[in-house]
Amino acid sequence: MRDRLLAPKIVTVSFALEPVYNVLESMSDLTEVNRLSGFSDWIVQAAMNLPPERKRVNRLLFGACEPYFMALPLDQNWTSFPAFLDHLAAYDAVKLRDSMLAHLCKPTQEVADGVTPPAPAQLLGSLEAYIAWHQAVLQEHGHSETDVELLAWSHRLLNDPPALLNTTVTHLRVMWHEVLAEEWVHNLPMLEESVAAFNKVDFSGLTALEAIRAVTGRDLRGKWADSLNPVEHIVFVPSPHIGPYVSKFMGDKVIRLIFGARLPKGIKIDQSAVSRSELLVRINGLADDARLRILDLLRQEGEMCAQDIIARLGMSQSSVSRHLSQLSATGYLTERRRDVAKCYSLNTDRIEETLRALSSFLLPP
């Protein structure tokens, strides 16, 4: 019998505003400003201005319980965030809790090889098992520290489904009305412009990774390749806040991919808010002495692994990791794994693209 190499799986692509996913992503971004740089200025300021107790609940739902909010009942095409909140408020509390536990215990969770997910009943019955499993999941997602107090709080809520539902709905309502509603209206024209522009482009005949690269400019082969195998359709959702990063909401065969609002390559609209937003993300990636030192080091030395960069620059691991994450997300660095180490090299094409974009934006035709 002859071996045959299967043809790569082709996906379909669409673009949408998806207000619920968009708003939830922004709430999640608020918990990340101390770990990652490059988010929009609005996210940074909003995170600073959140009252301490509101910030703590936001960290509970989008930090300590990060895998949980993806288990919210998002299976309808909600046209507004308030409509989703009304649906959530009437949702079955036990069903919500069980869905969250099932999501947390998925065998596909990104954890170290050989680590087996615990059963939901084991997590509910043992705070120690719950914390240990959470630490495994969060560390694999790049979180070096675990807030045991928040995890203990989330464990109590999981054992009290009505309190879990009430805490979730109350927080989301407050965050929408007091923090995000006005910002959503302000950014809506820019997001609509991005969606309309992308919907005019033909993205047929692409694999999932090819479509992601065509839209976002990111090569995610080393990060998400396995998780994209079952995907048949990608909904790209432009965000006003996520900056250079890309985030995903996984369904069974559909993935919603949140990316920084921009215009497709080759399309230029005079006085476009989207163009300015994308250019700001790229410039912000260069606007730091430490990041410029990293780029200069890689220009001189070629590919280097993270630990070697840390040693050469004499900076802390957390600081270098933060800068490498932003430079990679912005596209200035190409990242690959060499055994267990992450290694980086300069992406000169992206730098040249940025120079051309800046020249096109500022210089007369």
C-alpha positions in Angstrom: 0.0 0.0 0.0 1.4 3.4 -1.0 1.5 6.2 1.5 -0.2 9.4 0.5 0.3 12.9 1.9 -3.1 14.3 2.6 -3.9 17.7 1.2 -3.9 20.5 3.8 -7.3 21.3 5.3 -8.9 24.4 3.8 -11.1 26.7 6.0 -13.7 29.3 5.4 -13.2 32.8 6.7 -15.5 35.7 7.7 -15.2 39.0 9.6 -17.6 40.3 12.2 -17.9 42.8 15.0 -18.9 40.2 17.6 -19.6 42.7 20.4 -19.8 40.0 23.2 -16.4 38.4 22.3 -14.9 41.9 21.8 -16.0 43.2 25.2 -15.0 40.0 27.0 -11.6 40.3 25.4 -11.2 43.9 26.5 -12.1 42.9 30.1 -9.5 40.1 29.9 -6.9 42.6 28.5 -7.3 44.7 31.7 -5.8 41.9 33.7 -2.7 41.6 31.5 -1.3 45.1 31.5 1.2 44.3 34.3 2.4 41.2 32.4 2.4 42.3 28.8 3.1 45.6 27.1 1.6 47.0 23.9 -2.1 47.2 24.7 -4.0 50.3 23.8 -3.5 53.4 26.0 -7.2 53.2 26.9 -6.7 49.7 28.4 -3.7 50.8 30.4 -5.6 53.8 31.8 -8.7 51.9 32.4 -6.8 49.2 34.4 -5.2 51.9 36.5 -8.5 53.6 37.2 -10.5 50.5 38.2 -11.5 50.6 41.9 -9.5 48.0 43.9 -12.5 45.7 44.6 -13.7 45.9 40.9 -10.1 45.1 39.8 -10.1 42.1 42.2 -13.3 40.7 40.8 -12.0 41.2 37.2 -8.9 39.3 38.1 -11.0 36.6 39.6 -13.0 36.1 36.4 -10.4 36.8 33.8 -7.1 36.0 35.6 -7.5 33.4 38.3 -10.4 31.8 36.4 -9.1 32.6 32.9 -10.1 29.3 31.4 -13.7 29.7 32.8 -14.9 32.8 30.9 -14.5 30.9 27.7 -17.1 28.5 28.9 -19.8 31.2 29.1 -22.9 30.5 27.0 -21.7 32.2 23.8 -23.4 29.9 21.3 -25.7 32.6 19.8 -24.8 35.5 17.6 -25.5 38.3 20.1 -26.0 41.7 18.5 -25.3 43.5 21.8 -23.5 42.9 25.1 -26.6 43.9 27.2 -28.7 41.2 25.3 -26.1 38.6 26.3 -26.2 39.8 29.9 -29.9 39.4 30.1 -29.6 35.8 28.7 -26.8 35.0 31.2 -28.8 36.3 34.1 -31.5 33.8 33.4 -29.1 31.0 32.8 -29.1 27.8 34.9 -26.4 28.3 37.5 -25.5 24.6 37.9 -25.2 24.2 34.1 -22.9 27.2 34.0 -20.7 25.8 36.8 -20.5 22.4 35.1 -19.6 24.0 31.8 -16.8 25.9 33.4 -15.5 22.7 35.1 -15.7 20.7 31.9 -13.7 23.4 30.1 -11.1 23.5 32.8 -10.7 19.7 32.7 -10.5 19.3 28.9 -7.7 17.0 27.9 -6.8 19.6 25.3 -5.8 22.1 27.9 -2.3 23.4 27.2 -0.2 21.8 30.0 3.0 19.9 30.2 3.2 16.6 28.3 2.1 13.7 30.4 0.0 15.7 32.8 -3.5 14.2 33.1 -6.5 16.5 33.8 -8.3 15.7 37.0 -12.0 14.8 37.1 -14.4 17.7 37.8 -15.5 16.0 41.0 -11.9 15.9 42.2 -11.5 19.6 41.6 -14.7 20.5 43.4 -13.9 18.3 46.4 -10.2 19.3 46.9 -8.9 22.9 47.1 -5.4 21.5 46.9 -6.1 19.6 43.6 -7.9 22.7 42.3 -4.9 25.0 42.9 -2.4 22.5 41.6 -4.2 22.0 38.3 -4.8 25.7 37.9 -1.0 26.3 38.5 -0.3 23.8 35.7 -2.7 25.5 33.3 -1.7 29.1 34.1 2.1 28.4 34.0 1.7 26.9 30.6 0.0 30.1 29.5 3.0 32.2 30.7 1.7 33.2 34.2 4.6 32.8 36.6 2.7 33.6 39.8 -0.5 32.1 41.2 -2.8 34.1 43.4 -3.8 31.4 45.9 -6.3 33.7 47.6 -8.2 34.3 44.4 -8.1 30.6 43.5 -9.6 29.8 46.9 -12.4 32.3 46.3 -13.1 30.9 42.8 -13.2 27.4 44.4 -15.8 28.5 46.9 -17.9 30.0 44.0 -17.7 26.8 42.0 -19.2 25.0 45.0 -22.0 27.6 45.2 -23.4 27.9 41.6 -26.0 30.7 42.4 -23.2 32.8 44.0 -21.0 32.1 41.0 -23.7 33.2 38.5 -24.6 36.3 40.6 -20.9 37.4 40.9 -20.3 36.9 37.2 -23.5 38.7 36.0 -23.1 41.6 38.5 -19.5 42.2 37.5 -20.1 42.1 33.8 -23.0 44.5 34.1 -21.0 47.0 36.2 -18.0 46.8 33.8 -20.2 47.3 30.8 -22.2 50.3 32.1 -19.4 52.0 34.0 -16.3 51.2 31.9 -16.9 49.8 28.4 -20.2 51.0 27.0 -19.1 54.5 26.0 -15.7 53.1 24.7 -17.5 50.6 22.5 -19.7 53.3 20.9 -16.6 55.4 20.4 -14.7 52.7 18.6 -17.6 51.2 16.6 -17.1 53.2 13.4 -13.4 52.1 13.3 -14.3 48.5 13.8 -17.0 48.6 11.2 -14.5 50.1 8.7 -12.1 47.2 9.4 -14.7 44.5 9.0 -16.1 46.1 5.8 -12.6 46.4 4.3 -11.6 42.8 5.1 -15.0 41.4 3.8 -14.0 42.8 0.3 -10.9 40.5 0.2 -11.0 36.9 -1.1 -9.4 34.6 1.5 -10.7 31.4 0.0 -8.5 28.3 -0.5 -6.4 28.9 2.7 -5.5 26.6 5.6 -6.2 28.0 9.1 -2.6 29.0 9.6 -2.4 30.6 6.2 -5.6 32.6 6.8 -4.3 33.8 10.2 -1.0 34.9 8.7 -2.8 36.7 5.8 -5.1 38.6 8.2 -2.9 39.3 11.2 0.7 39.0 9.9 1.4 36.4 12.6 3.0 33.0 12.0 1.5 30.9 14.7 2.7 27.5 13.5 4.6 26.8 16.7 1.8 28.0 19.1 -1.6 26.9 17.9 -1.0 24.4 15.1 -2.4 21.4 16.9 -5.4 23.2 18.3 -6.4 24.4 14.9 -6.7 20.9 13.4 -10.5 20.5 13.9 -11.3 24.1 12.8 -13.4 24.5 9.6 -14.4 28.2 9.9 -12.5 31.2 11.3 -14.4 34.4 12.4 -11.9 37.2 12.6 -12.9 39.9 15.1 -11.1 43.3 15.1 -10.4 44.7 18.5 -9.7 48.3 19.4 -7.6 47.3 22.5 -5.6 44.1 22.0 -2.7 45.9 20.3 -0.3 43.5 18.6 -1.6 40.3 20.2 -4.0 37.7 18.9 -6.5 35.8 21.1 -8.8 32.9 20.4 -12.2 31.6 21.5 -12.4 28.0 20.5 -15.5 26.2 19.5 -15.9 22.6 18.2 -15.2 23.5 14.5 -15.4 27.3 14.6 -12.8 29.6 16.1 -13.2 33.3 16.8 -9.9 35.1 16.5 -9.5 38.5 18.1 -6.9 40.7 16.4 -5.9 44.4 16.5 -8.2 46.4 14.2 -6.4 47.2 10.9 -7.0 47.3 7.1 -6.0 44.5 4.7 -2.6 44.7 3.0 -2.7 46.9 0.0 -5.8 48.8 1.0 -5.4 52.5 2.0 -8.2 54.8 3.1 -7.3 58.4 3.6 -7.8 59.7 7.1 -8.6 56.1 8.3 -8.8 55.6 12.0 -8.0 52.0 11.4 -4.7 52.9 9.6 -3.7 55.2 12.4 -4.5 52.6 15.0 -2.4 49.9 13.3 0.5 52.3 12.7 0.4 53.3 16.4 0.7 49.6 17.4 3.8 49.2 15.2 5.5 52.4 16.4 4.7 51.6 20.1 6.6 48.3 19.6 9.7 50.3 18.9 9.2 53.1 21.5 11.3 51.6 24.3 15.1 51.6 24.8 15.1 48.0 26.0 13.2 46.8 22.9 15.6 48.7 20.6 18.5 47.1 22.4 17.1 43.7 21.8 16.5 44.4 18.1 20.1 45.8 17.8 21.5 42.7 19.5 19.7 40.4 17.2 20.8 42.5 14.2 24.4 41.9 15.2 24.2 38.3 16.4 21.5 36.7 14.4 19.2 34.2 16.2 19.5 34.0 19.9 17.6 32.2 22.7 15.8 34.1 25.4 18.3 33.1 28.2 21.2 34.4 26.1 19.5 37.7 25.5 18.8 38.0 29.2 22.5 37.3 30.0 23.8 39.8 27.3 21.5 42.7 28.3 21.8 42.2 32.1 18.0 42.6 32.5 15.5 40.5 34.6 13.9 37.5 33.0 10.4 39.0 33.5 11.4 42.3 31.8 13.0 40.6 28.8 10.1 38.2 28.4 7.6 41.1 28.4 9.6 42.9 25.7 10.1 39.8 23.6 6.4 39.1 23.7 5.5 42.5 22.4 8.2 42.4 19.7 7.1 39.0 18.6 3.4 40.0 18.6 4.2 43.1 16.6 6.0 41.0 14.1 9.5 42.4 14.5 10.8 39.1 15.8 10.4 35.6 14.5 10.1 33.0 17.3 10.8 29.3 17.2 11.6 26.6 19.7 15.0 24.9 19.8 14.5 21.9 22.1 12.8 23.5 25.1 14.2 27.0 24.6 12.5 29.9 22.8 14.8 31.5 20.2 14.3 34.8 18.3 15.6 36.3 15.1 15.0 39.7 13.5 12.1 39.9 11.0 13.6 42.5 8.6 10.5 42.3 6.3 8.3 43.5 9.1 10.6 46.4 9.8 10.7 47.4 6.2 6.9 47.2 6.0 6.6 49.6 9.0 9.0 52.1 7.4 6.9 52.0 4.2 3.7 52.4 6.2 5.0 55.4 8.1 6.3 57.0 4.9 3.1 56.4 3.1 1.1 57.9 6.0 3.2 61.0 6.5 4.8 61.9 3.1 2.8 63.4 0.2 2.2 61.1 -2.7 
